[in-house]
Amino acid sequence: MSQNSQLPSVQAESAYALLESQSLEKHLVLSKIEAIFVSFMDDLTEKRGSLSIPVKARSKKEEPGLPTQNSAIEPLEMRRVTFPGISTREAKRFARLLRILELIYEALVNDTVTTKRCFFLPPANLY
């Protein structure tokens, strides 16, 4: 009987630890997004000429979504998407990344559950 009385306590502690971990991750993501926007402000005020967003680059030979045997060993390469870029393609990529960062930030601040659909499909006019 004493084992059963301890079970809710253990479950409560596990739930609390999970919430605390999620809160820490949330604040980490928010601070990274804020750091990107602060760097934009610095670049604009100091007239550096371009803005950039750091992204992890996938290897060309890997298929998206499929882990390889070496993926745990090899660190992902970092690259920067800049604006203005060398092409309109890079400018569009920058604008998309900026919008995704904005949507993620807004969802985290407002504790809103979102899906990929919210990010990649335009809002439907239902009425």
Residue pairs with C-beta under 8 A, 6 or more apart in sequence:
26 108
29 104
29 108
30 105
30 108
30 109
33 101
33 104
33 105
34 105
36 53
36 54
36 101
37 101
39 51
39 52
40 51
42 48
43 49
43 50
43 51
43 52
44 51
50 82
50 83
50 84
51 82
51 83
51 94
52 80
52 81
52 82
52 83
53 80
53 81
53 82
53 94
53 97
53 98
53 101
54 78
54 79
54 80
55 78
55 79
55 80
55 81
55 97
56 76
56 77
56 78
56 79
57 76
57 77
57 78
57 79
58 64
58 76
59 68
59 74
59 77
62 68
62 71
81 90
81 93
81 94
81 97
82 90
82 94
83 90
83 91
83 94
83 95
84 91
85 91
85 93
85 94
99 119
100 119
103 114
103 118
103 119
106 112
107 113
107 114
